[in-house]
Amino acid sequence: MASEDGRINVEDAARALGAHPSRVLAALTSGAVPAEKVGRGRFRVAVADLDRLAAALGLGPQAASPDADTAEPG
């Protein structure tokens, strides 16, 4: 659940993206996405940055296979 300032914790971000919290934490601590440190090893990220976080985790839209539209049924 987002706080009044529109930020969520690592666990909520991970749940929203379907990623493991340790991967989300690694992306935030690496600086790939802006985050607010709120305690020892605890961060919050803006809900508005979830798409950016997903991209940093490689969770964005998957490119279609080059053969996908030329494949013929077997």
Residue pairs with C-beta under 8 A, 6 or more apart in sequence:
1 8
1 12
2 8
2 12
2 47
3 44
6 46
6 47
6 48
7 36
7 44
7 45
7 46
7 47
8 16
8 44
8 45
8 47
9 42
9 43
9 44
10 21
10 24
10 25
10 28
10 42
10 43
10 44
10 45
11 21
13 19
13 24
13 45
13 50
13 53
14 20
14 21
14 23
14 24
16 50
17 24
17 50
17 53
17 54
17 57
17 59
18 59
19 57
19 59
23 57
24 45
24 53
24 57
25 41
25 43
27 33
27 53
27 56
27 57
28 35
28 43
28 45
28 53
29 35
29 43
32 53
32 56
33 45
33 49
33 52
33 53
33 56
34 45
34 46
34 49
35 43
35 44
35 45
36 43
36 44
36 45
37 43
38 44
45 53
51 60
54 60
